[in-house]
Amino acid sequence: MKYDLGINIKALVFGTAIAAAFILFGFQYNDWLYAFSALGLLYAGYGQDNIKAGTLMGALASTIIVILALEGYMGKFDGFFATETGILIVTIAIILVGALVGFVGAWTKRSREKAKIEYEKQQKIGKNKKKNKK
């Protein structure tokens, strides 16, 4: 049996790896590299065929960021965030931001495909119509 769920596994795996790599680079070298982990989540969402799958894959790819945050690679939790409720709030916040970034990636892909179709439609009409047929 062959199951095709319409999910681009390659984009999910590479997006998750990019996100994890930038978290680890940020821990090792400079804190400003943490922000670039969103590129991995953006790629995970961009690689999907529709917006729902892109949002879901962004949330799924952000689970590696949750794991690394709980392991201490993004700093130590103290105060309210050291409690169980605080950790749960941080986990939900990271997954929601990952879903949002995945949504933006999928929305960008959809908009780009629409623009390409519109551009090709525009090329078929107008005064340059005969030049493009060569």
Stockholm file with secondary structure:
# STOCKHOLM 1.0

chainA/1-134         MKYDLGINIKALVFGTAIAAAFILFGFQYNDWLYAFSALGLLYAGYGQDNIKAGTLMGALASTIIVILALEGYMGKFDGFFATETGILIVTIAIILVGALVGFVGAWTKRSREKAKIEYEKQQKIGKNKKKNKK
#=GR chainA/1-134 SS CCCCCSCCHHHHHHHHHHHHHHHHHHHHTCGGGGGGGHHHHHHHHHTSSSHHHHHHHHHHHTHHHHHHHHHTTTCCCCGGGGSHHHHHHHHHHHHHHHHHHHHHHHHHHHHHHHHHHHHHHHHTSSTTTTGGGC
#=GC SS_cons         CCCCCSCCHHHHHHHHHHHHHHHHHHHHTCGGGGGGGHHHHHHHHHTSSSHHHHHHHHHHHTHHHHHHHHHTTTCCCCGGGGSHHHHHHHHHHHHHHHHHHHHHHHHHHHHHHHHHHHHHHHHTSSTTTTGGGC
//
